[in-house]
Each structure stands twice: as structure tokens, then as C-alpha cells.
């Protein structure tokens, strides 16, 4: 029984046997489009798994070799939901939060990356979901963090085949999920409306 409990406590990071070329894109949600002062860039939001603390109980599994370790810091970019190559249901996003944040001490965070406007479809708009080739995504982050110069970034933008692709299904899924989050927030507010009304400027009303 104790052995079974110990197995449940273990959290495993396992290296995938799938080649990265088979999963070459990162989903981003268009957040802002800039076209002024020579800055023609689109800001896209992406999701990542983060850990900023020490965590025991992890195990690294590579080629059937297991290595117990203490995790210190982690940042992993999310490219798909569990068991799928793309998001096809709002529940896919909910499941990410339920499993990652509910069953571990990790968190899901949103971050942003800047991509040139000319790589997107004409008249792309806020809320649209695009998939960015992982090499371009890497170069975009490198340029953003000042580890790649503009010439190198623009070179990669020009040579990568299908660097940015519009995803109509994922656009719909993320839109529906976002509306659900807004509705849930409204329901929570109204269910706690009495408490809200009894507080003004941080002080309880008489």
C-alpha cells in the first residue's frame, strides 16, 4: 500500500519519442496589432507551464532510464492539449488547468511574443488563433530577449516555409472558452453580490 502511495506521489517528466518536426507549431492568440512609427508587429499570447520554486518528487525518464530529481525552475511552452495535436473543444483548455494546476504545484501562465505583421493573413484581427513554426517562434523570442539581431530574425522570417498559419477551429475554440470564462466570472460575482455590496472602500458597511 505504501509503495502504491509513493508511486502516486511521483511526478514524471518523460521525453517524447516523437520528432519535433512532427509537432512544429506553437498556438498564439492575437492580442494587439501595431502599425505605427515603423513598428509593424503583432503581439501574440501563448501559454506556458511554469514553476518558480523547489519541488521534490519528480522523476526524469529518458530511454527507459529514470532519474529522481528536485525541480528548480521550469518553463515549458504549450503546443497542444493532452492526447491531441490541436485544440478541438473548450474542455481541452479546461483540462490543461485542471490537471497541471490541480494535480501538481505547477501553474499555467500567459506570455507574449512579437511576430511581423506581413506573415499573417490580410486583415488578421484580435482573438484569432495562429500557429507559429517552432523555429520562427524561437527566433522571435530570441530577438525579443536581445539574443538574436534583427537581420537574423528577418532572415528566418523569409526562409521558413509556412511560418504562420491561421487556425479557424482553434480560433472558435478559444473564443468559446474565453466567453465561458467571462460568464463564469459574472456568475461568481452575482453569487457573491451581497458580500460586494456590504463593502465600500475596503471597509464593511454599517
C-alpha positions as CSV (number, residue, x, y, z in Angstrom):
1,X,0.0,0.0,0.0
2,X,2.8,2.4,0.9
3,X,4.5,1.6,-2.4
4,X,1.4,2.4,-4.3
5,X,1.1,5.7,-2.5
6,X,4.7,6.5,-3.3
7,X,4.1,5.9,-7.0
8,X,1.1,8.3,-6.9
9,X,3.3,11.0,-5.4
10,X,5.8,10.7,-8.1
11,X,5.6,13.2,-10.9
12,X,7.4,12.3,-14.1
13,X,8.9,14.4,-16.9
14,X,9.3,12.0,-19.8
15,X,11.0,12.8,-23.1
16,X,8.8,12.2,-26.1
17,X,9.9,9.8,-28.8
18,X,8.1,12.0,-31.3
19,X,10.4,14.1,-33.6
20,X,9.9,17.8,-33.1
21,X,9.3,18.2,-36.8
22,X,6.0,16.3,-36.3
23,X,4.8,19.0,-33.9
24,X,6.3,22.1,-35.5
25,X,3.9,24.9,-34.3
26,X,3.0,26.9,-31.3
27,X,-0.5,28.3,-30.9
28,X,-0.8,32.0,-30.3
29,X,-3.8,34.2,-29.8
30,X,-3.6,37.6,-31.5
31,X,-3.7,40.3,-28.8
32,X,-2.6,43.5,-30.4
33,X,-1.6,44.7,-33.9
34,X,0.8,47.6,-34.3
35,X,1.3,49.6,-37.5
36,X,2.8,52.9,-36.3
37,X,6.2,54.5,-36.2
38,X,7.7,51.8,-38.4
39,X,6.8,49.1,-35.8
40,X,4.7,46.7,-37.8
41,X,4.3,43.8,-35.4
42,X,1.6,41.6,-34.0
43,X,1.6,40.6,-30.3
44,X,0.5,37.1,-29.7
45,X,-0.3,35.4,-26.4
46,X,0.9,31.9,-25.8
47,X,0.5,29.5,-22.9
48,X,3.3,28.0,-20.8
49,X,3.8,25.7,-17.9
50,X,5.8,27.4,-15.1
51,X,7.5,26.6,-11.8
52,X,9.5,29.1,-9.8
53,X,10.2,27.1,-6.7
54,X,11.9,24.0,-5.4
55,X,9.8,20.8,-5.8
56,X,10.7,17.3,-4.7
57,X,9.1,14.1,-6.0
58,X,9.9,14.5,-9.7
59,X,11.5,11.9,-12.0
60,X,13.2,12.3,-15.4
61,X,12.6,9.4,-17.7
62,X,14.7,9.0,-20.8
63,X,15.1,5.8,-22.9
64,X,13.7,3.7,-20.0
65,X,16.2,5.3,-17.6
66,X,14.6,7.0,-14.6
67,X,16.4,9.7,-12.6
68,X,14.8,11.2,-9.4
69,X,15.5,14.9,-9.1
70,X,14.4,18.1,-7.3
71,X,12.9,20.5,-9.7
72,X,14.2,24.1,-9.6
73,X,12.5,26.4,-12.1
74,X,10.7,25.3,-15.2
75,X,9.3,27.0,-18.3
76,X,7.6,24.8,-20.9
77,X,5.7,26.2,-23.9
78,X,2.4,24.5,-24.5
79,X,1.9,23.3,-28.1
80,X,-1.2,21.2,-27.8
81,X,-3.7,19.8,-25.3
82,X,-3.4,16.3,-23.7
83,X,-3.6,13.5,-26.2
84,X,-4.3,15.7,-29.2
85,X,-2.3,17.8,-31.8
86,X,-4.7,20.7,-31.6
87,X,-7.5,22.2,-29.5
88,X,-10.9,21.0,-30.7
89,X,-13.0,21.6,-27.7
90,X,-13.1,24.3,-24.9
91,X,-12.8,21.4,-22.5
92,X,-9.3,20.8,-23.8
93,X,-8.2,24.1,-22.3
94,X,-10.1,23.5,-19.0
95,X,-8.4,20.1,-18.8
96,X,-5.0,21.7,-19.0
97,X,-5.7,23.9,-16.0
98,X,-7.4,21.1,-14.1
99,X,-4.5,18.6,-14.5
100,X,-1.5,21.0,-14.4
101,X,-2.6,23.3,-11.7
102,X,-5.0,21.0,-9.9
103,X,-2.8,17.9,-9.7
104,X,0.7,19.4,-9.4
105,X,2.3,22.6,-7.9
106,X,2.9,23.9,-11.5
107,X,1.0,26.8,-13.0
108,X,-0.2,27.8,-16.4
109,X,0.9,31.3,-17.4
110,X,0.3,33.6,-20.4
111,X,3.2,35.3,-22.1
112,X,3.6,37.2,-25.4
113,X,5.7,37.2,-28.5
114,X,6.0,39.7,-31.3
115,X,5.7,38.4,-34.9
116,X,5.9,40.6,-38.1
117,X,2.5,41.7,-39.5
118,X,3.4,40.6,-43.1
119,X,3.5,36.9,-42.0
120,X,-0.2,36.9,-41.1
121,X,-3.3,36.7,-43.3
122,X,-4.5,40.1,-44.5
123,X,-6.8,41.8,-42.1
124,X,-6.0,39.5,-39.2
125,X,-7.7,40.6,-36.0
126,X,-7.6,40.3,-32.3
127,X,-8.7,37.0,-30.9
128,X,-7.6,35.0,-34.0
129,X,-5.5,31.9,-33.3
130,X,-2.5,31.2,-35.5
131,X,0.1,28.5,-35.3
132,X,3.7,29.7,-35.5
133,X,6.5,27.4,-36.7
134,X,8.7,26.5,-33.8
135,X,11.9,27.8,-35.4
136,X,10.3,31.2,-36.1
137,X,8.8,31.2,-32.5
138,X,12.3,30.5,-31.1
139,X,13.8,33.3,-33.2
140,X,11.1,35.7,-32.2
141,X,11.7,35.1,-28.5
142,X,15.5,35.4,-29.1
143,X,15.0,38.7,-30.9
144,X,12.7,39.8,-28.1
145,X,15.3,38.9,-25.5
146,X,18.1,40.6,-27.5
147,X,20.0,37.3,-28.2
148,X,19.3,37.5,-31.9
149,X,19.7,40.6,-34.1
150,X,17.1,42.0,-36.4
151,X,18.9,40.8,-39.6
152,X,18.9,37.2,-38.4
153,X,15.3,37.4,-37.3
154,X,14.2,38.8,-40.7
155,X,16.2,36.1,-42.5
156,X,14.4,33.3,-40.7
157,X,11.1,35.0,-41.4
158,X,11.9,34.8,-45.1
159,X,13.2,31.2,-45.4
160,X,10.8,29.2,-43.2
161,X,8.0,27.6,-45.1
162,X,4.5,28.3,-43.7
163,X,5.9,30.3,-40.8
164,X,2.4,31.4,-39.6
165,X,-0.8,29.6,-40.3
166,X,-4.4,30.6,-39.4
167,X,-6.4,28.1,-37.4
168,X,-10.2,28.6,-37.8
169,X,-11.1,25.7,-35.5
170,X,-8.8,26.8,-32.7
171,X,-9.9,30.4,-33.1
172,X,-13.5,29.3,-32.5
173,X,-12.5,27.1,-29.5
174,X,-10.5,29.8,-27.8
175,X,-13.3,32.3,-28.4
176,X,-15.9,30.0,-26.8
177,X,-13.6,29.2,-23.9
178,X,-13.0,32.9,-23.3
179,X,-16.7,33.6,-23.3
180,X,-17.2,30.8,-20.8
181,X,-14.6,32.4,-18.5
182,X,-16.4,35.7,-18.7
183,X,-19.8,34.1,-17.9
184,X,-18.2,32.1,-15.0
185,X,-16.8,35.4,-13.6
186,X,-20.2,37.1,-13.9
187,X,-21.9,34.2,-12.1
188,X,-19.3,34.2,-9.4
189,X,-19.8,38.0,-8.9
190,X,-23.5,37.8,-8.7
191,X,-23.4,34.8,-6.4
192,X,-21.3,37.0,-4.1
193,X,-23.1,40.2,-4.7
194,X,-24.3,40.6,-1.1
195,X,-20.7,40.5,0.1
196,X,-19.7,43.0,-2.5
197,X,-22.4,45.5,-1.5
198,X,-21.5,45.3,2.1
199,X,-18.0,46.6,1.5
200,X,-17.1,50.1,0.4
201,X,-13.6,51.4,0.2
202,X,-12.4,48.2,1.8
203,X,-14.5,48.7,4.9
204,X,-17.7,46.9,6.0
205,X,-20.9,49.0,5.8
206,X,-22.8,49.5,9.0
